[in-house]
């Protein structure tokens, strides 16, 4: 396989880093692949700029960061503005339309996933990241929905497992009707 | 097949420390090293050992020195600002020959600098941060498995040579979550020192080039540990002959064992015409760049330093006999670059890829620099 690189960007508190860790953990433990997750954020405890990077590969990974990403998930306008240039040509862009309203015209497969709105409906807006994870799962063939559900259950606090899984399922549902091949990813 | 785990770099350090039988931690949490203290605060008391959060980093290293003298295997973890505060006690530990391991997860500096951004700019501080001529060992892992093995090696070296050992770690790698296969307990080598019964209180007595004897503290013998220059009994002295001997003893216990202490890895070096010298996260980007360059037919190799102090002078000098182009890649404004300049002759063409803005190099950036030769 070609190494797959993903960036999730937004602000601190959205569960961006956790989402990348869960995806990476599933790739390693369930997909028997290699994964490196890195991150950058400001000094603020909450609310600052935050982004996580994930590389998944079937070979050991040398550089923990890559220049261009196959998939970019933007969960805030400022993250999109800053990191859109790092998305590969014809790559996949996933945005939350509630938080990202201005998307420049680019050569990319763009998906609008109402993650925050869905999470609010389910009872807790902080589960928006799980909606995104459910949607992302469709693009990463090596990891199944069941694998991810298992990893989520093992990694989130007990009292939030239920809401997280519900949000994850909602994300899976959004992606169900999509016909996606690996070529679409970029 | 061993099951792979996904662990954060900081947690790998902490787990390796416990595997090396570390049983004391005193520290003051600081980004980006906090997870080490957090993990130790949970695990050490559970095992019946001690974790102390001190009021600052000077006190932290003071507590570590005391604990080490009482026979504990000690660890502390910090970042640049805390490492600055530790320098006074680091000198004390060198002078009194006290084994301990300090992890410095580097962040951008100077001062409080860039708390959440990577930087490789404490390399010279690790070497010369504390005052006076002194020996130091500093290790610099890059890959997840090296973070584990080098942490264990740090404990072994500190115990064997009775000297503080510093682990320099990059913020990116300390915070990254990565797959790792931890070694089996039986596959881990732990240095076990011989305990010498003190008969005549000559606790610093040995021949030049020998390791100091490990003494059996708290067995009823009065001993003296001092930051002042001391004689073989540990008592303060300024007698020039004794001072000279003690300085030499401290330096030579390390410099007689360079073969054992200096560790490095080489990639694609057999036929290399260009050598990259790098370490930590920059070595990882460099390795990716070397592979890309090789695909384009550029004969480039990577020398990755795992021991940064003592500097791998002898093996590098050997490489410079054949290789006449060297590229230093480091996330600072040129710290090891000068070391390379010191040990390579004028017939070696030297370039450096340097940056200190908190952003690690991508493989493409290293590749572009390789192409400048």
Interface residues (C-beta under 8 A of the other chain):
Chain A: X20 X21 X24 X25 X28 X29 X32 X33 X34 X35 X36 X37 X38 X39 X40 X41 X42 X43 X61 X62 X63 X64 X65 X66 X67
Chain B: X3 X4 X5 X6 X31 X115 X116 X117 X172 X173 X175 X176 X177 X178 X179 X281 X284 X285 X287 X288 X289 X291 X360 X362 X363 X364
